[in-house]
Amino acid sequence: MAEAEFMGKTFTIDEDGFIEAYEDGKCEEWIQYVKQQEGIDELNDEHRKVINMLREYYEKNGIAPMVRVLSKVTKFKLKHIYELFPSGPGKGACKMAGLPKPTGCV
């Protein structure tokens, strides 16, 4: 396990940069850390909508939603989700939301 330090906080991350403990990733410092890592300049309400939906789904179901569920619930086309999170809904959005690495995520 590796550690990442950002804005005075230390996070334990796996080899792919996903946070080890979901509860540790439910903070603004984690979101800002991943934002920087992903090369996203500004977070807007659409980013927050995706992050919040992912967290709510994870807390209810214990897993990340399938991409089509994410698209349906947020009402964002998959292309737009990739515009928001260039590394994709699994690698970028789930990581920013503090979720574990989704199954099948590259």
N, CA, C and O atoms as a DFTB+ gen file, in Angstrom:
424 C
 N C O
     1  1       0.840      -1.186       0.000
     2  2       0.000       0.000       0.000
     3  2       0.884       1.249       0.000
     4  3       1.948       1.295       0.617
     5  1       0.410       2.223      -0.695
     6  2       1.118       3.485      -0.769
     7  2       0.315       4.539      -0.020
     8  3      -0.839       4.326       0.352
     9  1       0.944       5.655       0.185
    10  2       0.254       6.779       0.813
    11  2       0.356       7.992      -0.085
    12  3       1.341       8.181      -0.799
    13  1      -0.678       8.808      -0.036
    14  2      -0.701      10.074      -0.760
    15  2      -1.003      11.164       0.257
    16  3      -1.901      11.014       1.087
    17  1      -0.265      12.244       0.195
    18  2      -0.516      13.381       1.083
    19  2      -1.014      14.547       0.250
    20  3      -0.478      14.842      -0.818
    21  1      -2.056      15.209       0.758
    22  2      -2.626      16.349       0.045
    23  2      -3.391      17.212       1.035
    24  3      -4.196      16.702       1.815
    25  1      -3.145      18.509       1.007
    26  2      -3.842      19.485       1.844
    27  2      -3.843      19.075       3.321
    28  3      -4.846      19.238       4.016
    29  1      -2.716      18.546       3.790
    30  2      -2.584      18.196       5.195
    31  2      -3.178      16.858       5.597
    32  3      -3.169      16.509       6.778
    33  1      -3.687      16.114       4.647
    34  2      -4.262      14.798       4.942
    35  2      -3.426      13.723       4.268
    36  3      -2.837      13.951       3.211
    37  1      -3.382      12.563       4.883
    38  2      -2.688      11.413       4.323
    39  2      -3.719      10.338       4.012
    40  3      -4.555      10.002       4.850
    41  1      -3.649       9.805       2.802
    42  2      -4.583       8.783       2.344
    43  2      -3.813       7.519       1.993
    44  3      -2.760       7.585       1.359
    45  1      -4.331       6.376       2.399
    46  2      -3.765       5.096       2.004
    47  2      -4.445       4.686       0.710
    48  3      -5.672       4.603       0.640
    49  1      -3.630       4.428      -0.325
    50  2      -4.162       4.107      -1.647
    51  2      -3.590       2.783      -2.143
    52  3      -2.535       2.334      -1.696
    53  1      -4.308       2.173      -3.072
    54  2      -3.808       0.934      -3.668
    55  2      -2.898       1.261      -4.848
    56  3      -2.604       2.427      -5.111
    57  1      -2.453       0.223      -5.557
    58  2      -1.496       0.416      -6.648
    59  2      -2.085       1.188      -7.829
    60  3      -1.340       1.696      -8.668
    61  1      -3.422       1.283      -7.903
    62  2      -4.068       2.029      -8.974
    63  2      -4.529       3.420      -8.531
    64  3      -5.162       4.142      -9.301
    65  1      -4.211       3.791      -7.291
    66  2      -4.559       5.116      -6.799
    67  2      -5.931       5.232      -6.173
    68  3      -6.364       6.336      -5.839
    69  1      -6.633       4.109      -6.003
    70  2      -7.936       4.135      -5.341
    71  2      -7.718       4.125      -3.834
    72  3      -6.827       3.440      -3.331
    73  1      -8.530       4.882      -3.125
    74  2      -8.392       4.961      -1.673
    75  2      -8.792       3.620      -1.043
    76  3      -9.731       2.963      -1.493
    77  1      -8.070       3.236      -0.011
    78  2      -8.307       1.937       0.626
    79  2      -9.571       1.933       1.479
    80  3     -10.313       0.951       1.465
    81  1      -9.829       2.993       2.211
    82  2     -10.987       3.037       3.113
    83  2     -11.998       4.057       2.605
    84  3     -11.709       5.252       2.544
    85  1     -13.184       3.581       2.242
    86  2     -14.224       4.448       1.697
    87  2     -14.486       5.666       2.587
    88  3     -14.611       6.782       2.082
    89  1     -14.568       5.465       3.885
    90  2     -14.865       6.564       4.810
    91  2     -13.795       7.665       4.730
    92  3     -14.101       8.843       4.914
    93  1     -12.541       7.278       4.455
    94  2     -11.465       8.269       4.344
    95  2     -11.594       9.119       3.086
    96  3     -11.064      10.229       3.028
    97  1     -12.292       8.608       2.086
    98  2     -12.442       9.327       0.826
    99  2     -13.661      10.221       0.755
   100  3     -13.898      10.871      -0.263
   101  1     -14.436      10.261       1.823
   102  2     -15.644      11.087       1.835
   103  2     -15.334      12.487       2.359
   104  3     -15.998      12.988       3.266
   105  1     -14.308      13.108       1.767
   106  2     -13.932      14.456       2.192
   107  2     -13.517      15.267       0.970
   108  3     -13.159      14.715      -0.070
   109  1     -13.570      16.559       1.114
   110  2     -13.233      17.453       0.015
   111  2     -11.762      17.342      -0.384
   112  3     -11.422      17.506      -1.555
   113  1     -10.898      17.067       0.581
   114  2      -9.471      16.945       0.267
   115  2      -9.225      15.798      -0.711
   116  3      -8.405      15.924      -1.621
   117  1      -9.936      14.673      -0.527
   118  2      -9.775      13.547      -1.447
   119  2     -10.256      13.927      -2.846
   120  3      -9.586      13.639      -3.838
   121  1     -11.416      14.572      -2.920
   122  2     -11.946      15.001      -4.220
   123  2     -10.943      15.913      -4.915
   124  3     -10.679      15.752      -6.106
   125  1     -10.389      16.862      -4.184
   126  2      -9.426      17.795      -4.781
   127  2      -8.138      17.083      -5.190
   128  3      -7.531      17.437      -6.201
   129  1      -7.719      16.092      -4.420
   130  2      -6.525      15.318      -4.764
   131  2      -6.733      14.580      -6.091
   132  3      -5.888      14.646      -6.984
   133  1      -7.858      13.884      -6.210
   134  2      -8.129      13.132      -7.440
   135  2      -8.334      14.084      -8.607
   136  3      -7.888      13.799      -9.719
   137  1      -8.991      15.194      -8.378
   138  2      -9.182      16.213      -9.424
   139  2      -7.836      16.605     -10.019
   140  3      -7.680      16.680     -11.237
   141  1      -6.885      16.849      -9.157
   142  2      -5.544      17.218      -9.603
   143  2      -4.888      16.058     -10.366
   144  3      -4.289      16.268     -11.421
   145  1      -5.002      14.848      -9.835
   146  2      -4.416      13.675     -10.481
   147  2      -5.033      13.416     -11.861
   148  3      -4.346      12.978     -12.784
   149  1      -6.306      13.685     -11.986
   150  2      -7.020      13.436     -13.241
   151  2      -6.871      14.574     -14.244
   152  3      -7.277      14.437     -15.398
   153  1      -6.293      15.693     -13.819
   154  2      -6.112      16.819     -14.725
   155  2      -7.401      17.576     -15.030
   156  3      -7.550      18.153     -16.108
   157  1      -8.317      17.570     -14.089
   158  2      -9.583      18.302     -14.241
   159  2      -9.382      19.691     -13.658
   160  3      -8.992      19.833     -12.499
   161  1      -9.648      20.712     -14.458
   162  2      -9.410      22.089     -14.012
   163  2     -10.404      22.545     -12.960
   164  3     -10.014      22.996     -11.883
   165  1     -11.682      22.429     -13.269
   166  2     -12.728      22.912     -12.369
   167  2     -13.798      21.850     -12.178
   168  3     -14.197      21.179     -13.130
   169  1     -14.255      21.704     -10.956
   170  2     -15.398      20.826     -10.690
   171  2     -16.665      21.663     -10.738
   172  3     -16.734      22.744     -10.152
   173  1     -17.668      21.150     -11.445
   174  2     -18.931      21.871     -11.519
   175  2     -20.053      21.023     -10.898
   176  3     -19.804      19.953     -10.344
   177  1     -21.267      21.516     -11.001
   178  2     -22.412      20.811     -10.417
   179  2     -22.619      19.435     -11.036
   180  3     -23.102      18.523     -10.365
   181  1     -22.261      19.274     -12.305
   182  2     -22.418      17.973     -12.957
   183  2     -21.424      16.957     -12.386
   184  3     -21.777      15.795     -12.186
   185  1     -20.189      17.384     -12.125
   186  2     -19.221      16.503     -11.465
   187  2     -19.774      16.061     -10.109
   188  3     -19.744      14.879      -9.766
   189  1     -20.273      17.021      -9.358
   190  2     -20.788      16.737      -8.009
   191  2     -21.993      15.795      -8.061
   192  3     -22.150      14.932      -7.198
   193  1     -22.838      15.967      -9.075
   194  2     -24.003      15.093      -9.224
   195  2     -23.559      13.647      -9.421
   196  3     -24.123      12.735      -8.818
   197  1     -22.550      13.438     -10.263
   198  2     -22.037      12.085     -10.505
   199  2     -21.417      11.527      -9.224
   200  3     -21.693      10.389      -8.846
   201  1     -20.583      12.322      -8.559
   202  2     -19.921      11.881      -7.323
   203  2     -20.960      11.498      -6.265
   204  3     -20.861      10.437      -5.648
   205  1     -21.940      12.351      -6.063
   206  2     -22.971      12.077      -5.051
   207  2     -23.801      10.844      -5.397
   208  3     -24.133      10.053      -4.514
   209  1     -24.138      10.676      -6.677
   210  2     -24.911       9.507      -7.091
   211  2     -24.108       8.234      -6.846
   212  3     -24.649       7.241      -6.360
   213  1     -22.810       8.261      -7.183
   214  2     -21.961       7.094      -6.970
   215  2     -21.887       6.730      -5.490
   216  3     -21.978       5.557      -5.127
   217  1     -21.725       7.729      -4.648
   218  2     -21.655       7.469      -3.208
   219  2     -22.964       6.907      -2.672
   220  3     -22.960       5.951      -1.897
   221  1     -24.078       7.494      -3.078
   222  2     -25.379       7.016      -2.618
   223  2     -25.615       5.568      -3.054
   224  3     -26.080       4.746      -2.264
   225  1     -25.298       5.267      -4.289
   226  2     -25.488       3.908      -4.806
   227  2     -24.586       2.932      -4.059
   228  3     -25.023       1.848      -3.673
   229  1     -23.337       3.312      -3.858
   230  2     -22.385       2.446      -3.161
   231  2     -22.833       2.182      -1.723
   232  3     -22.768       1.049      -1.246
   233  1     -23.283       3.225      -1.040
   234  2     -23.707       3.065       0.347
   235  2     -24.946       2.166       0.456
   236  3     -25.113       1.455       1.447
   237  1     -25.792       2.200      -0.542
   238  2     -27.001       1.377      -0.535
   239  2     -26.725      -0.058      -0.980
   240  3     -27.309      -0.996      -0.438
   241  1     -25.825      -0.240      -1.978
   242  2     -25.652      -1.543      -2.608
   243  2     -24.297      -2.211      -2.373
   244  3     -24.137      -3.399      -2.655
   245  1     -23.330      -1.467      -1.867
   246  2     -22.020      -2.040      -1.592
   247  2     -21.124      -2.224      -2.797
   248  3     -20.030      -2.777      -2.677
   249  1     -21.572      -1.767      -3.963
   250  2     -20.777      -1.824      -5.193
   251  2     -21.035      -0.558      -6.005
   252  3     -21.992       0.174      -5.752
   253  1     -20.172      -0.314      -6.977
   254  2     -20.390       0.804      -7.898
   255  2     -21.460       0.396      -8.908
   256  3     -21.563      -0.780      -9.257
   257  1     -22.245       1.344      -9.375
   258  2     -23.273       1.003     -10.365
   259  2     -22.646       0.708     -11.731
   260  3     -21.539       1.154     -12.035
   261  1     -23.376      -0.048     -12.538
   262  2     -22.953      -0.237     -13.923
   263  2     -23.057       1.110     -14.631
   264  3     -23.825       1.980     -14.220
   265  1     -22.294       1.271     -15.678
   266  2     -22.241       2.542     -16.392
   267  2     -23.618       2.972     -16.886
   268  3     -23.966       4.151     -16.816
   269  1     -24.389       2.030     -17.379
   270  2     -25.702       2.440     -17.903
   271  2     -26.630       2.903     -16.781
   272  3     -27.494       3.749     -17.011
   273  1     -26.468       2.365     -15.576
   274  2     -27.256       2.831     -14.428
   275  2     -26.827       4.251     -14.069
   276  3     -27.667       5.116     -13.819
   277  1     -25.529       4.484     -14.046
   278  2     -25.007       5.826     -13.768
   279  2     -25.566       6.828     -14.773
   280  3     -26.010       7.914     -14.400
   281  1     -25.539       6.458     -16.033
   282  2     -26.041       7.330     -17.093
   283  2     -27.543       7.582     -16.945
   284  3     -28.010       8.708     -17.116
   285  1     -28.282       6.540     -16.631
   286  2     -29.739       6.669     -16.496
   287  2     -30.114       7.553     -15.310
   288  3     -30.971       8.427     -15.435
   289  1     -29.484       7.334     -14.172
   290  2     -29.838       8.079     -12.963
   291  2     -29.437       9.555     -13.078
   292  3     -30.191      10.442     -12.679
   293  1     -28.250       9.806     -13.625
   294  2     -27.789      11.197     -13.748
   295  2     -28.412      11.904     -14.951
   296  3     -28.418      13.132     -15.030
   297  1     -28.940      11.099     -15.894
   298  2     -29.478      11.608     -17.156
   299  2     -28.382      12.221     -18.042
   300  3     -28.656      13.067     -18.893
   301  1     -27.135      11.776     -17.825
   302  2     -26.006      12.202     -18.658
   303  2     -25.674      11.081     -19.622
   304  3     -25.601       9.916     -19.230
   305  1     -25.472      11.431     -20.886
   306  2     -25.022      10.443     -21.857
   307  2     -23.609      10.008     -21.474
   308  3     -22.855      10.769     -20.867
   309  1     -23.262       8.775     -21.836
   310  2     -21.947       8.242     -21.515
   311  2     -20.836       9.153     -22.048
   312  3     -19.824       9.361     -21.378
   313  1     -21.026       9.681     -23.227
   314  2     -20.032      10.591     -23.815
   315  2     -19.789      11.792     -22.897
   316  3     -18.651      12.230     -22.725
   317  1     -20.857      12.314     -22.315
   318  2     -20.723      13.473     -21.428
   319  2     -20.007      13.095     -20.131
   320  3     -19.230      13.889     -19.601
   321  1     -20.263      11.891     -19.616
   322  2     -19.564      11.444     -18.400
   323  2     -18.064      11.380     -18.673
   324  3     -17.259      11.744     -17.817
   325  1     -17.688      10.916     -19.868
   326  2     -16.269      10.890     -20.240
   327  2     -15.711      12.300     -20.413
   328  3     -14.523      12.520     -20.179
   329  1     -16.532      13.246     -20.813
   330  2     -16.086      14.643     -20.888
   331  2     -15.823      15.192     -19.485
   332  3     -14.870      15.941     -19.270
   333  1     -16.676      14.811     -18.538
   334  2     -16.503      15.254     -17.160
   335  2     -15.299      14.574     -16.502
   336  3     -14.522      15.211     -15.790
   337  1     -15.162      13.276     -16.751
   338  2     -14.106      12.460     -16.146
   339  2     -13.338      11.776     -17.282
   340  3     -13.693      10.668     -17.683
   341  1     -12.288      12.423     -17.804
   342  2     -11.581      11.917     -18.985
   343  2     -11.064      10.483     -18.862
   344  3     -10.957       9.790     -19.874
   345  1     -10.744      10.021     -17.659
   346  2     -10.271       8.640     -17.527
   347  2     -11.438       7.663     -17.368
   348  3     -11.224       6.463     -17.196
   349  1     -12.664       8.173     -17.426
   350  2     -13.845       7.317     -17.441
   351  2     -14.602       7.265     -16.130
   352  3     -14.127       7.738     -15.098
   353  1     -15.789       6.682     -16.189
   354  2     -16.624       6.589     -14.991
   355  2     -16.044       5.664     -13.927
   356  3     -16.227       5.913     -12.735
   357  1     -15.353       4.613     -14.327
   358  2     -14.775       3.686     -13.354
   359  2     -13.502       4.223     -12.745
   360  3     -13.381       4.343     -11.526
   361  1     -12.562       4.542     -13.596
   362  2     -11.260       4.968     -13.095
   363  2     -11.294       6.384     -12.522
   364  3     -10.677       6.632     -11.486
   365  1     -11.983       7.302     -13.155
   366  2     -11.993       8.690     -12.698
   367  2     -13.092       9.011     -11.704
   368  3     -12.821       9.467     -10.594
   369  1     -14.331       8.774     -12.102
   370  2     -15.463       9.168     -11.263
   371  2     -15.536       8.337      -9.980
   372  3     -15.720       8.891      -8.896
   373  1     -15.395       7.029     -10.095
   374  2     -15.452       6.188      -8.890
   375  2     -14.291       6.493      -7.954
   376  3     -14.453       6.511      -6.734
   377  1     -13.127       6.730      -8.532
   378  2     -11.969       7.075      -7.702
   379  2     -12.227       8.377      -6.958
   380  3     -11.949       8.475      -5.763
   381  1     -12.758       9.383      -7.660
   382  2     -13.024      10.675      -7.031
   383  2     -14.099      10.562      -5.950
   384  3     -14.053      11.272      -4.946
   385  1     -15.060       9.672      -6.159
   386  2     -16.119       9.483      -5.173
   387  2     -15.635       8.709      -3.948
   388  3     -16.344       8.619      -2.946
   389  1     -14.426       8.152      -4.031
   390  2     -13.874       7.417      -2.907
   391  2     -14.265       5.948      -2.869
   392  3     -14.063       5.274      -1.859
   393  1     -14.826       5.448      -3.967
   394  2     -15.237       4.056      -4.037
   395  2     -14.038       3.150      -4.306
   396  3     -13.029       3.599      -4.851
   397  1     -14.145       1.883      -3.927
   398  2     -13.086       0.937      -4.301
   399  2     -13.071       0.776      -5.817
   400  3     -14.040       1.103      -6.501
   401  1     -11.973       0.275      -6.317
   402  2     -11.856       0.040      -7.758
   403  2     -12.966      -0.900      -8.211
   404  3     -13.091      -2.012      -7.697
   405  1     -13.789      -0.444      -9.194
   406  2     -14.890      -1.293      -9.673
   407  2     -14.380      -2.557     -10.367
   408  3     -13.309      -2.547     -10.975
   409  1     -15.134      -3.621     -10.276
   410  2     -14.807      -4.861     -10.964
   411  2     -14.762      -4.597     -12.462
   412  3     -15.661      -3.966     -13.019
   413  1     -13.724      -5.078     -13.099
   414  2     -13.590      -4.887     -14.542
   415  2     -12.993      -3.557     -14.924
   416  3     -12.849      -3.271     -16.113
   417  1     -12.642      -2.737     -13.958
   418  2     -12.042      -1.437     -14.236
   419  2     -10.567      -1.653     -14.605
   420  3      -9.844      -2.384     -13.928
   421  1     -10.147      -1.009     -15.678
   422  2      -8.758      -1.162     -16.122
   423  2      -7.828      -0.327     -15.279
   424  3      -6.618      -0.331     -15.507
